[in-house]
Amino acid sequence: MTNVIIIGGGIAGVSAAAAIAVDASVTVLEAEDALAYHASGRSAAMFLKAYGNQTVRALNEASEDAYLAANVLSPRGMMLLGKADEADDFETERISFGMERVSIADAQQVLPIVNATTCAFAGFLATAQDLDTDLLLQTYRKTALAAGTEFVTGARVDAIKKSGSRWTVQAAEQSWSADIIVNAAGAWADEIATLAGLTPLGIQPYRRSIARVPAPGDHDVRDWPFVDGVNEAWYAKPDAGKWLISPADEDPLTPQDAWAEDMVLAEGIARYQEMVTTEVTRVETTWAGLRSFAPDRALVIGPDESDPTFVWLAGQGGYGFQTAQAASQLCADSVLVRAPELDAKTIAALSPARFA
């Protein structure tokens, strides 16, 4: 049986393990002491089929049926708000998401804090859904465990060598051997490739910050939509009776345990407050995660050009959870050398070979 080492225990690595372990022996190595510690544990937890470029959208669509069957999706809705000087960008974004244009008065029926003085345009998408990220992750984990996957946490990889056809991966005093490596290391994907003696692909981590604040105006926010500013200037959504606000920041960083900067949050909250009638008077907690993108903003899935036993599953950006089903299946198809379900054009757009 083929031995596979998956480096990275976020949603990418865990879903890949579930897809691969049925026909291979799989070990998942996670650097932190818990799975899904970094970007996967700090997700906005939305399923938006029209989010991302065409390649990402193909993965979104290919994942949806499995998520519906797993009961990890629930209605949320999405609202887009724009100012008077954002007419063209608002319309482009509204059409891109397939949103209905609604009046400001109608928008206030759904989101009562919309500021009619500053908001000139509103769009609404009823089909936007919440994604239960923890349930999805645990479902994949249980599937992988049932198929014999070994999860090893606290295993920060510091050396990778190949001898003949076999890889040896070392983390401190421990080592593992395998026929195939899957690079699902998120922000550290290029570093893992370099350790393996392969060419990095330009995977760049960007910080995305979030603040949790009390429910605006003591409203019951449970049925409020996910709300986005034009050009993703900010976004907000309900969270367990509270309200999340993100400045939608995208500051390039080196791979690290990211944290939110007060000034970045303050600027984002100011952009948000301009469009609503309630003031943010208290921030309860903040955090940040790294969203890692390839240069063309599509995921990277498939065998490395110089060594097909090194398989990439990286560059998830902000789409890791909503693409996980289709992405992990394509990764498994590469590892197990079987015919993929995705179309040839999408596969080519995801392949590491596009950077050759």
Protein Blocks (a to p, Z undefined) as FASTA:
>chain_A
ZZdddedjbfklmmmmmmmmmmcccddddfblbehklmmmmcghiacfkgccfklmmmmm
mmmmmmmmnopaccebjaddddfklmmmmmmmmmmnopacddfklmmmmmmmbcfklmmb
dcddfkbccddfklmmmmmmmmmmmnopacdehiacfbdcdehjbccddehjbccddfbd
cdfehjmmmmmmmmnopacehiacddddddddddehhiafklpccdddehhlbccddeeh
iacddehiacddddddddddfklmmmmmmmmmmmpcbdcfbdfbdcdddddddfkopace
dddfklmkbccdehkljmlmmmmmmmmmmmmmmmnopadfbdfklmmmmpmklmZZ
